[in-house]
Amino acid sequence: MTPEAFFAAYDGFGERRSGGSGDLHSAQWLRDQVSHLGAVLVPTPFQRFTPGTATLESGGFTLHGLPLFDGGLTGPAGVQGRLGPLGSAAAIGVGEFHPGAASLPGNAFAQARAASRHAGLVIALRIKGDGLAPLNAHDQHAPFGPPVLQLAGHDAARLLALAEAGAEGRLVVEGTRAPAVSHSVRVDLPGAGPKLVILTPRTSWWTSTAERGGGILAWLTALRALASASRPRPIVALASCGHELGHFGARHVFDAEPALVRDASLVLHLGANLGAAEDPRLTVRSNVPDLAPRMQRALEEAGYPGGAITAATGGKANGEAHEVETRGGRYLSLIGSNPWFHAPEDRWPTSIDLPRAAAIARAVAAMSVLWAQAEPAPA
């Protein structure tokens, strides 16, 4: 399958939020792409949140959005009071955020919610296209704080004007939680010695073609290269569910198999936005000395623009690489930039740069084969 055909097929499943029909169908499709390698679905139970009414009525307008999936709820009566800036004495606090503001557990917005004196919060998420780009919900298993309404960026000007005027408003944030199941896709290739783990998330808020598709393409490309290469090292390839809800798919596997991360020779994390259009910035990070610069060289050899790559050793890992780091594992992480991050407008073909996505996939495959063939692991 060519990269172009891959992205067209990937985009065709539509919304792949954890527990929805697009989630299940895309998981089955991905499993089928590597069924000849023994791919299996890993069912992962979780509490699925189904949004209900999520509105702000103020100034003669009704603004519609989504609840924060790990925040509080109002009940049908809602919360009434004056609108004002976050941190003010207003009953309903108002602000603007980038959709990446909740990318790690314990982020600044989560801390602000925990300490908030507001009865409710309304936030507008700003991104290219100004569609509704939700914040990730790391605490969906234990929701906390005041009810939060998330609005599309195109509502930001009206929302801020209402807050500036101290307008009265009525905030309603409802929803239900019930047991559900999502699925990770896993492939195990035999070998001897410490494993190479190749990890990429596969669920998201919307279709998220650039956000998640580039990582899936690189994951598949690496697996196919490894399947046909001679290698002493065992391989575990995991396309994990629940990324937008606290990485629950990766955590489920890592908690059940602590040695998978702890004893791995390396966890290669294929994070968000690998090959997104318009913004070529790519961060390569590792806690293994000299590995990030080596990955940068591999990317450049594969045709990726070197001036757009930042190679970093140490620092704070993001996405599922954070789960690896907190468990003491060795990781190599690739994360790009995406003008449509978390937005419904992240769709094929607009949001994909095919040459850059293909270059990343080639470089990841080359590094995977090199690492899998080395015994012991490269220093």
Secondary structure, 3 states (H helix, E strand, C coil): CCHHHHHHHHHCCCCCCCCCHHHHHHHHHHHHHCHHHCCEEEEEEEEEEEEEEEEEEECCEEEECEECCCCECCCCCCEEEEEEECCCCCCEEEEEECCCCCCCCCCHHHHHHHCCCCCEEEEEECCCCCCCCCCCCCCCCCCCCCEEEEEEHHHHHHHHHHHHCCCEEEEEEEEEEEEEEEEEEEEEECCCCCCEEEEEECCCCCCCHHHHHHHHHHHHHHHHHHHCCCCCCCEEEEEECCHHHCCHHHHHHHHHCHHHHHCCCEEEEECCCCCECCCCCEEEEECCCCHHHHHHHHHHHCCCCHHHEEEEECCCCCCHHHHHHHCCCCEEEEEECCCCCCCCCCCCCCCECHHHHHHHHHHHHHHHHHHHHCCCCCC
